[in-house]
């Protein structure tokens, strides 16, 4: 019996195939049906808490696995798990990224800083409606822990530039974008923290995703579901491949797997 279900956001719950992002009614109804059955519903995303505004508004999730599993929060903000880079590691990563002129952000628990002044980074802050802040000062590493770096670069290029840091892992999170997280992290670490807190078993979890940063949790979960629009590598490790996000993929999977029935939508 499934007791906790985890959902990636972009490409899994949110459909970006058109001119605007859509949270389809079928997905909303499916999540509500899960909660009525007593199943915990968590987001599992590479985004940090500061980028969850629209997500919090679109559905009353039970909690959030953020920063690719490095920071896990319950709905009320209670922290269940936190894993960041050590201050020394964070400073080295920043220095190497700047030496290689990699555009991106240094992500703290509640704030972020640009690595370098670059159009992609300025565009992000403009989209957020925020002023472009000062570049990250490595002196902050002691007092404000770095959870991850998000870079506008290929996994190959970023991985080569940051290879001297053996305690870090470069994970693809979108086209031309990567997240740099501590080794031993990943979304699966966030899922494990949730079940440990609630006393659930691994086989009582289901995880839904489409991107390369979902690979670990899809493998780890008791039932791993790849969206029909998922990357081929994600589909290859999933227990079930459902229809695309724009074809009621979440609802169809939950019905096919018997986690929900048609009667649960009444």
C-alpha positions as CSV (number, residue, x, y, z in Angstrom):
1,X,0.0,0.0,0.0
2,X,1.4,3.4,-1.0
3,X,1.6,5.9,1.9
4,X,3.6,8.7,0.3
5,X,3.8,9.9,-3.3
6,X,6.4,12.3,-4.6
7,X,6.1,14.5,-7.7
8,X,8.6,16.4,-9.7
9,X,7.2,19.8,-10.8
10,X,8.3,20.8,-14.3
11,X,7.2,18.3,-16.9
12,X,5.5,16.1,-14.4
13,X,2.9,18.3,-12.6
14,X,3.3,21.4,-14.8
15,X,2.8,21.1,-18.5
16,X,5.2,23.5,-20.3
17,X,4.4,22.2,-23.8
18,X,2.4,25.3,-24.8
19,X,2.7,29.1,-24.4
20,X,2.1,28.9,-20.7
21,X,2.5,26.5,-17.8
22,X,-0.6,24.4,-17.0
23,X,-1.5,22.4,-14.0
24,X,-4.1,20.2,-15.5
25,X,-7.4,19.5,-13.7
26,X,-6.8,15.8,-13.9
27,X,-3.5,16.1,-12.0
28,X,-5.1,18.3,-9.3
29,X,-8.0,15.9,-8.9
30,X,-5.6,13.0,-8.6
31,X,-3.5,14.6,-5.9
32,X,-6.7,15.5,-3.9
33,X,-7.9,11.9,-4.2
34,X,-4.6,10.7,-2.8
35,X,-4.9,12.9,0.2
36,X,-8.5,11.8,0.8
37,X,-7.1,8.3,1.0
38,X,-4.6,9.4,3.6
39,X,-1.6,9.3,1.3
40,X,1.0,12.0,1.9
41,X,1.6,14.1,-1.2
42,X,5.1,15.8,-1.6
43,X,6.7,17.9,-4.3
44,X,10.2,16.7,-5.2
45,X,12.1,19.4,-7.1
46,X,15.4,21.0,-7.9
47,X,13.9,24.4,-7.0
48,X,14.6,26.0,-3.7
49,X,11.9,27.2,-1.3
50,X,12.0,30.7,-2.7
51,X,10.8,29.5,-6.0
52,X,7.8,27.5,-4.7
53,X,5.3,30.4,-4.5
54,X,3.1,29.3,-7.4
55,X,3.4,25.7,-6.3
56,X,2.2,26.4,-2.8
57,X,-0.8,28.2,-4.2
58,X,-1.8,25.6,-6.7
59,X,-2.3,22.7,-4.2
60,X,-2.0,22.1,-0.4
61,X,1.0,19.7,-0.6
62,X,2.0,18.0,2.6
63,X,5.6,19.0,2.1
64,X,8.4,19.8,-0.2
65,X,11.6,17.9,-1.1
66,X,13.7,20.9,-2.4
67,X,17.1,21.6,-3.8
68,X,17.2,18.0,-5.3
69,X,16.7,16.5,-1.9
70,X,19.1,18.6,0.1
71,X,16.4,20.5,2.0
72,X,13.1,18.8,3.0
73,X,10.2,20.8,4.6
74,X,6.8,20.0,5.8
75,X,3.9,22.3,4.8
76,X,4.3,24.4,7.9
77,X,8.0,24.9,7.2
78,X,9.3,22.3,9.7
79,X,12.7,21.1,8.4
80,X,13.0,17.3,8.2
81,X,16.3,17.1,6.4
82,X,19.2,19.5,5.5
83,X,22.4,18.7,3.6
84,X,24.7,21.4,2.3
85,X,28.2,21.8,1.0
86,X,30.9,22.3,3.7
87,X,32.2,25.9,3.9
88,X,35.6,24.8,2.4
89,X,33.9,22.9,-0.4
90,X,31.5,25.8,-1.2
91,X,34.4,28.2,-1.5
92,X,36.4,25.9,-3.7
93,X,33.4,25.3,-6.0
94,X,32.7,29.0,-6.3
95,X,36.4,29.7,-7.1
96,X,36.5,26.9,-9.8
97,X,33.2,28.0,-11.4
98,X,34.4,31.6,-11.6
99,X,37.8,30.5,-13.0
100,X,35.9,28.7,-15.8
101,X,33.5,31.6,-16.2
102,X,30.4,29.5,-15.5
103,X,27.2,31.6,-15.2
104,X,24.9,30.6,-12.3
105,X,23.8,31.1,-8.8
106,X,24.9,30.1,-5.3
107,X,21.9,28.8,-3.5
108,X,21.4,29.2,0.3
109,X,18.5,28.0,2.3
110,X,16.5,31.2,1.9
111,X,18.4,33.4,-0.5
112,X,20.7,33.2,-3.6
113,X,23.6,35.1,-5.1
114,X,25.0,35.4,-8.6
115,X,28.3,33.7,-9.3
116,X,29.2,36.1,-12.1
117,X,27.4,38.9,-13.9
118,X,25.8,37.1,-16.9
119,X,22.7,37.6,-19.0
120,X,21.1,34.3,-18.0
121,X,21.4,35.1,-14.3
122,X,20.2,38.7,-14.7
123,X,17.2,37.2,-16.6
124,X,16.3,35.0,-13.7
125,X,16.3,37.8,-11.2
126,X,14.2,39.9,-13.5
127,X,11.7,37.0,-13.9
128,X,11.6,36.8,-10.1
129,X,10.9,40.5,-9.9
130,X,14.1,41.0,-7.8
131,X,17.0,43.5,-8.1
132,X,20.2,41.9,-9.3
133,X,22.1,41.3,-6.0
134,X,25.8,41.6,-5.3
135,X,28.0,38.7,-6.4
136,X,28.5,35.9,-3.9
137,X,31.2,36.6,-1.3
138,X,32.9,33.4,-0.2
139,X,33.3,34.9,3.3
140,X,29.6,34.1,3.7
141,X,30.2,30.3,3.5
142,X,30.6,29.9,7.3
143,X,27.5,31.8,8.4
144,X,25.1,31.1,5.5
145,X,25.5,27.4,4.3
146,X,25.5,26.7,0.6
147,X,22.9,24.1,-0.3
148,X,23.8,23.9,-4.0
149,X,25.1,25.7,-7.1
150,X,22.8,26.1,-10.1
151,X,24.8,26.6,-13.3
152,X,23.7,27.5,-16.9
153,X,26.2,25.0,-18.4
154,X,26.3,21.5,-19.8
155,X,26.9,18.6,-17.4
156,X,30.1,17.7,-19.3
157,X,31.6,21.2,-19.1
158,X,30.6,21.9,-15.5
159,X,31.7,18.4,-14.4
160,X,35.2,19.0,-15.9
161,X,35.6,22.4,-14.3
162,X,34.5,21.2,-10.9
163,X,36.2,17.8,-10.9
164,X,38.8,18.7,-8.2
165,X,36.0,18.8,-5.7
166,X,35.4,15.1,-4.9
167,X,32.6,15.6,-2.5
168,X,30.3,17.3,-5.1
169,X,28.1,15.8,-7.8
170,X,26.9,17.6,-11.0
171,X,23.3,16.7,-11.9
172,X,21.5,17.8,-15.0
173,X,18.3,19.6,-14.2
174,X,17.2,20.9,-17.6
175,X,18.4,21.8,-21.1
176,X,21.8,23.5,-20.6
177,X,21.5,23.6,-16.8
178,X,23.0,21.6,-13.9
179,X,22.8,21.6,-10.1
180,X,25.9,21.0,-8.1
181,X,25.0,19.0,-4.9
182,X,26.9,17.2,-2.2
183,X,27.6,13.5,-2.9
184,X,25.2,11.3,-1.0
185,X,22.4,13.7,-1.8
186,X,19.9,13.7,-4.5
187,X,16.1,13.5,-4.5
188,X,16.3,9.9,-3.1
189,X,18.0,11.2,0.0
190,X,15.0,13.6,0.5
191,X,12.5,10.8,0.1
192,X,14.4,8.7,2.6
193,X,14.3,11.5,5.1
194,X,10.5,11.7,4.7
195,X,9.8,8.1,5.3
196,X,12.1,8.0,8.2
197,X,10.2,10.9,9.8
198,X,6.8,9.2,9.2
199,X,7.8,5.6,9.8
200,X,6.9,4.5,6.3
201,X,8.7,1.8,4.4
202,X,10.5,2.3,1.1
203,X,8.1,0.0,-0.7
204,X,5.2,2.2,0.4
205,X,6.4,5.1,-1.8
206,X,5.7,6.2,-5.3
207,X,7.7,8.8,-7.3
208,X,6.9,10.5,-10.5
209,X,9.4,12.4,-12.8
210,X,10.6,13.2,-16.2
211,X,14.1,14.7,-16.0
212,X,17.6,13.5,-15.4
213,X,17.6,14.8,-11.8
214,X,14.7,12.4,-11.2
215,X,16.7,9.3,-12.0
216,X,17.7,8.6,-8.4
217,X,14.3,8.9,-6.8
218,X,12.6,6.8,-9.6
219,X,15.1,4.0,-9.0
220,X,14.8,4.4,-5.2
221,X,11.0,4.5,-4.7
222,X,9.0,1.4,-4.2
223,X,7.1,2.4,-7.4
224,X,8.9,4.6,-9.9
225,X,6.8,6.3,-12.6
226,X,8.3,8.0,-15.7
227,X,6.1,10.5,-17.6
228,X,5.5,9.8,-21.3
229,X,7.5,12.9,-22.0
230,X,10.4,11.8,-19.8
231,X,14.0,11.5,-20.9
232,X,14.8,8.0,-22.3
233,X,17.2,7.3,-19.3
234,X,14.3,7.9,-16.9
235,X,11.9,5.7,-18.8
236,X,14.6,2.9,-18.8
237,X,14.7,2.7,-14.9
238,X,11.0,3.3,-14.2
239,X,8.6,0.5,-13.1
240,X,5.9,2.1,-15.3
241,X,5.9,4.7,-18.1
242,X,2.6,6.6,-18.2
243,X,1.3,9.0,-20.8
244,X,2.7,12.5,-21.2
245,X,1.9,15.3,-18.7
246,X,-0.5,16.9,-21.3
247,X,-2.3,13.5,-21.7
248,X,-3.3,13.1,-18.0
249,X,-0.1,11.2,-17.2
250,X,-0.3,11.4,-13.4
251,X,-4.0,10.3,-13.2
252,X,-3.5,7.5,-15.7
253,X,-0.6,6.1,-13.8
254,X,-2.3,6.1,-10.5
255,X,-5.3,4.3,-12.0
256,X,-3.2,1.8,-13.9
257,X,-1.2,1.0,-10.8
258,X,-4.3,0.6,-8.6
259,X,-3.2,3.3,-6.2
260,X,-6.5,5.1,-7.1
261,X,-9.7,3.8,-8.7
262,X,-12.4,5.7,-10.6
263,X,-14.4,5.7,-7.5
264,X,-11.8,7.8,-5.7
265,X,-12.6,10.7,-8.0
266,X,-16.2,10.9,-7.1
